[in-house]
Structure formats: structure tokens, C-alpha cells
Amino acid sequence: MHRYQILIEYVGTNFIGWQIQPKGQSVQKLIQNKISKLLKEKINVVGSGRTDSGVHAIEQSAHFDCKKRIENLDKFLQSINYFLNIKLVSITNIKKRSLNFHARFSAKQRIYTYIIFNRISRPSIEKNRGWHIRKKLDLKLMKKSAKKLLGTNDFSTFRSSSCHAKSPIRTIKSIKIKEVKNKIQIQFKSQSFLQQQVRSMVGCLKHVAEKKWRLKKFEKVFKSKKRSLCAAPAPAHGLFLEKIIY
């Protein structure tokens, strides 16, 4: 058996998410089917983790095993992307890996970035690539709130009711917030995240930045561990899986 790691870029707008589900088109299913046809054998693609419906990826990571060695990796990329690009999916790189490598379990850090367009007019060129918020957000308050999320904590407040993770305890290594020309980027780095955790945290950070909540209210909601007190999650189309670090 030969194992290969692939790096994938995709627009999640027209997909039900990364993971194969009984109904609907998933990114995993699309790639799996196309690679199977190209290599003429049944292929199982294993991703680094799920992304929800509508979430995009700048660099999702996955691996697959095949019986025959792929002799020309550049030719493989050109061939597979011929079938994927029409769906706004691209495999940007492929690497030969040892059988010890696992796209999900070998990952040391996952980086997600959330995009907010903080301006009066809706984005046109970047439509469905960020959350459009007209009311001016206070970045200083947002950064103060974000600091409260750093380190190892119980993130039950930000956990989806359908999350199957064994524990709500996660460690957020860093949160970086910057604004360039009314485009706010919030980058989160952690070994792993709970389902809807990033979007839920962004929803709460937005409440503070809009001055709907004081910083003390944000802390109280976070420490309550009650999902019912959480602000509505930020829309999926503003979230990007940026990178998986091994």
C-alpha cells in the first residue's frame, strides 16, 4: 500500500460540508469518487476533520491509500483538478507519506480564520466569503474578550448540541485579530475544536464589539457552560479552514 497526503482548497457554498453524509454532495465524497475513477480502484479519503456546510478551506489536509505507486504527481494533480475545478475544489499539493502518517490523528495544530466585512455596503467580489456587519465594531473590546478564551478551558458554552466530542475541554493557543480596509480577520489556533466552536465564539465576540454585551457578561456566559446563553453562531460562509500543522 502507498499513502499520499493531499492539500485541498475549496469553496464550501454548494456543499453539505466536508464529511460524507447519506444525502447531499460533500467535498470528501466528490474527491473520493474522482480519485477512485482516476486510479481505477476504490479509494477512501480521510480528512483532518469536518467542516460544516458552507465553510470554506484554504488548505484542508487529507490522506488516501492506493495499491499502485503514483509515478507522476504533477500529472496526477493536473488530471484530478480537471474534474474538481468545475465544483470550485482544487487539490493544491500531493505528497508521498509513510503509513504512520494520519491526516487527522497526526495533526498538532489546526488554524481557522473568520472573516467579517465591517462596512455599509455588501461585498460583491467576495460574496459568501465573509460575514457582512454594517454596525461599526470596536476591535479593542473584541481583542480584550478574545484574551479570555486563551488557554485550556471548558468550552461547553460554544459547543453545538450535536457535537460528539468526548470532552468539552480544549486549549486555544492563540487568537489574532486584525483589520485591513474594513475587513476583519480573526485567526484561531488549537489542536482541535468542538463542533461550531469557532462560529459560536465569533458570535459572542461580535456582541461585545457591538457593545450589546459588556466584558463581564461575556465572561459570565463563557463560564456558565450553558449553550442556551451563547449568542447565535456566526454564519458558516465567513469561516475558513486555513491550515493543518503536523
C-alpha positions as CSV (number, residue, x, y, z in Angstrom):
1,M,0.0,0.0,0.0
2,H,1.1,3.6,-0.8
3,R,-0.1,6.5,1.3
4,Y,-0.5,10.1,0.0
5,Q,-1.3,13.3,1.7
6,I,-3.3,15.9,-0.3
7,L,-3.9,19.6,0.4
8,I,-7.3,20.8,-0.7
9,E,-8.7,24.3,-1.4
10,Y,-12.5,24.6,-1.7
11,V,-15.5,26.9,-1.7
12,G,-18.0,25.3,0.7
13,T,-21.0,27.2,-0.5
14,N,-22.6,24.4,-2.5
15,F,-21.6,21.5,-0.3
16,I,-23.2,20.0,2.8
17,G,-19.7,20.1,4.4
18,W,-16.6,18.0,4.2
19,Q,-17.9,14.7,5.6
20,I,-19.8,12.1,3.6
21,Q,-23.5,12.0,4.6
22,P,-26.5,10.0,3.5
23,K,-27.8,12.9,1.4
24,G,-26.2,15.8,-0.4
25,Q,-22.9,16.5,-2.0
26,S,-19.9,16.6,0.3
27,V,-16.3,17.6,-0.5
28,Q,-15.0,14.2,0.8
29,K,-17.4,12.2,-1.4
30,L,-16.6,14.3,-4.5
31,I,-12.8,13.9,-4.2
32,Q,-13.1,10.2,-3.2
33,N,-15.1,9.4,-6.3
34,K,-12.9,11.3,-8.7
35,I,-9.7,9.8,-7.3
36,S,-11.2,6.3,-7.5
37,K,-12.1,6.7,-11.1
38,L,-8.7,8.2,-12.0
39,L,-6.7,5.4,-10.2
40,K,-9.2,2.7,-11.2
41,E,-9.5,1.3,-7.6
42,K,-11.7,2.0,-4.6
43,I,-10.2,4.9,-2.6
44,N,-11.1,6.1,0.9
45,V,-10.2,9.7,1.6
46,V,-9.5,10.5,5.3
47,G,-9.7,14.2,6.2
48,S,-8.1,16.1,9.1
49,G,-11.5,16.9,10.4
50,R,-15.0,18.1,9.4
51,T,-16.0,21.5,8.1
52,D,-19.7,22.4,8.3
53,S,-22.0,23.2,5.4
54,G,-20.9,26.4,3.8
55,V,-17.5,26.6,5.4
56,H,-14.5,27.1,3.1
57,A,-11.0,25.7,3.1
58,I,-7.7,27.4,2.1
59,E,-5.8,24.3,3.0
60,Q,-7.7,21.2,4.2
61,S,-5.5,18.2,4.6
62,A,-6.4,14.6,3.9
63,H,-4.8,11.2,3.0
64,F,-5.6,8.1,1.0
65,D,-4.0,4.7,0.3
66,C,-3.7,3.1,-3.1
67,K,-2.2,-0.2,-4.3
68,K,-0.1,1.3,-7.1
69,R,2.5,4.0,-6.7
70,I,1.6,7.2,-8.4
71,E,4.6,7.8,-10.7
72,N,4.0,11.3,-11.8
73,L,2.5,13.5,-9.1
74,D,2.3,16.7,-11.3
75,K,0.3,14.8,-13.9
76,F,-2.0,13.4,-11.2
77,L,-2.7,16.9,-9.9
78,Q,-3.4,18.2,-13.4
79,S,-5.7,15.3,-14.2
80,I,-7.7,15.3,-10.9
81,N,-8.2,19.0,-10.9
82,Y,-9.7,18.8,-14.4
83,F,-12.6,17.1,-12.7
84,L,-12.7,19.0,-9.5
85,N,-12.2,22.6,-10.5
86,I,-15.7,22.9,-12.0
87,K,-17.1,22.4,-8.5
88,L,-14.6,25.1,-7.1
89,V,-12.4,22.4,-5.5
90,S,-8.7,22.1,-6.1
91,I,-6.0,19.7,-4.8
92,T,-3.1,22.1,-4.5
93,N,-0.4,19.6,-3.5
94,I,0.2,15.9,-3.1
95,K,3.0,14.2,-1.0
96,K,4.1,10.6,-0.6
97,R,3.8,9.7,3.1
98,S,4.7,6.8,5.3
99,L,1.8,4.6,6.5
100,N,2.3,6.1,10.0
101,F,1.0,9.4,8.8
102,H,-2.7,10.1,9.5
103,A,-4.4,13.3,8.3
104,R,-6.5,13.6,11.5
105,F,-4.5,11.9,14.3
106,S,-1.1,13.3,13.3
107,A,-2.3,16.9,13.4
108,K,-0.6,19.1,16.0
109,Q,-2.5,22.3,15.4
110,R,-5.5,23.5,13.4
111,I,-5.8,27.1,12.2
112,Y,-9.2,28.6,11.4
113,T,-9.8,32.2,10.2
114,Y,-13.1,34.0,10.4
115,I,-13.7,37.0,8.0
116,I,-16.0,39.9,8.8
117,F,-16.7,42.7,6.3
118,N,-17.4,45.7,8.6
119,R,-18.8,48.3,6.2
120,I,-22.1,49.8,4.9
121,S,-22.1,48.1,1.5
122,R,-22.3,44.4,1.0
123,P,-19.3,42.7,-0.7
124,S,-19.7,41.7,-4.3
125,I,-16.4,40.2,-5.4
126,E,-16.1,38.4,-2.1
127,K,-19.8,37.5,-1.7
128,N,-20.3,34.5,0.6
129,R,-16.7,34.8,1.7
130,G,-17.4,36.7,5.0
131,W,-20.0,38.0,7.4
132,H,-21.3,41.4,6.5
133,I,-21.9,43.6,9.5
134,R,-22.8,47.3,9.0
135,K,-22.6,48.5,12.6
136,K,-19.0,49.6,13.4
137,L,-17.3,47.0,15.6
138,D,-14.9,48.0,18.5
139,L,-11.8,46.0,17.8
140,K,-10.2,46.9,21.2
141,L,-13.2,45.3,23.0
142,M,-13.1,42.3,20.7
143,K,-9.4,41.7,21.5
144,K,-10.0,42.1,25.2
145,S,-12.8,39.5,25.0
146,A,-10.7,37.1,22.9
147,K,-7.9,37.1,25.5
148,K,-10.4,35.5,27.9
149,L,-10.7,32.5,25.6
150,L,-7.0,31.6,25.6
151,G,-5.5,28.6,27.3
152,T,-7.2,25.4,28.5
153,N,-10.9,25.7,29.3
154,D,-14.3,24.1,29.3
155,F,-15.9,25.4,26.0
156,S,-19.4,23.9,26.6
157,T,-21.0,27.3,26.0
158,F,-19.7,27.3,22.4
159,R,-20.4,23.6,21.7
160,S,-23.1,22.6,19.3
161,S,-25.8,20.3,20.7
162,S,-25.0,17.7,18.0
163,C,-21.3,17.7,18.9
164,H,-20.0,14.1,19.6
165,A,-16.6,15.1,21.2
166,K,-15.9,13.1,24.3
167,S,-14.8,16.2,26.3
168,P,-15.6,20.0,26.0
169,I,-12.1,20.8,27.2
170,R,-9.9,22.4,24.6
171,T,-6.8,24.5,24.5
172,I,-6.7,27.6,22.4
173,K,-3.1,28.5,21.7
174,S,-3.6,31.9,20.0
175,I,-6.2,34.3,18.7
176,K,-5.1,37.0,16.3
177,I,-7.4,39.8,15.3
178,K,-6.5,42.4,12.6
179,E,-8.4,44.8,10.3
180,V,-7.4,45.9,6.8
181,K,-9.7,48.2,4.8
182,N,-12.8,47.3,6.8
183,K,-12.0,43.5,6.5
184,I,-11.6,42.0,10.0
185,Q,-9.7,38.7,10.2
186,I,-9.9,36.6,13.4
187,Q,-7.5,33.7,13.4
188,F,-7.8,30.8,16.0
189,K,-5.2,28.2,16.6
190,S,-5.8,25.0,18.6
191,Q,-5.0,21.3,18.3
192,S,-8.7,20.7,17.9
193,F,-12.1,22.4,18.1
194,L,-15.6,21.4,19.1
195,Q,-18.4,21.4,16.5
196,Q,-19.4,25.1,15.8
197,Q,-17.0,26.3,18.5
198,V,-15.3,28.9,16.3
199,R,-18.5,30.3,14.9
200,S,-20.1,30.5,18.3
201,M,-17.1,32.3,19.8
202,V,-17.2,34.8,16.9
203,G,-20.9,35.3,17.5
204,C,-20.2,36.2,21.2
205,L,-17.2,38.4,20.3
206,K,-19.4,40.3,17.9
207,H,-21.9,41.0,20.7
208,V,-19.1,42.6,22.8
209,A,-17.7,44.5,19.8
210,E,-21.2,45.9,19.1
211,K,-21.5,46.8,22.8
212,K,-24.5,44.6,23.2
213,W,-22.6,42.8,26.0
214,R,-20.1,44.2,28.5
215,L,-16.9,42.2,29.0
216,K,-18.2,40.9,32.3
217,K,-21.3,39.5,30.6
218,F,-19.1,37.8,28.0
219,E,-17.0,36.2,30.9
220,K,-20.2,35.1,32.7
221,V,-21.6,33.5,29.5
222,F,-18.3,31.7,28.9
223,K,-18.0,30.3,32.4
224,S,-21.7,29.3,32.6
225,K,-21.0,26.3,30.3
226,K,-24.6,26.8,29.1
227,R,-25.2,26.7,25.3
228,S,-28.5,28.4,25.8
229,L,-26.7,31.6,26.9
230,C,-24.5,31.7,23.8
231,A,-25.0,34.3,21.1
232,A,-26.2,33.0,17.7
233,P,-23.2,31.4,15.8
234,A,-21.6,33.5,13.1
235,P,-22.7,32.4,9.6
236,A,-20.7,29.5,8.1
237,H,-19.7,31.4,4.9
238,G,-17.3,33.6,6.9
239,L,-15.3,30.6,8.2
240,F,-12.1,29.3,6.5
241,L,-10.0,26.3,7.5
242,E,-6.7,27.9,6.9
243,K,-4.0,25.3,7.7
244,I,-3.3,22.0,9.5
245,I,0.1,21.8,11.2
246,Y,1.8,18.4,11.6
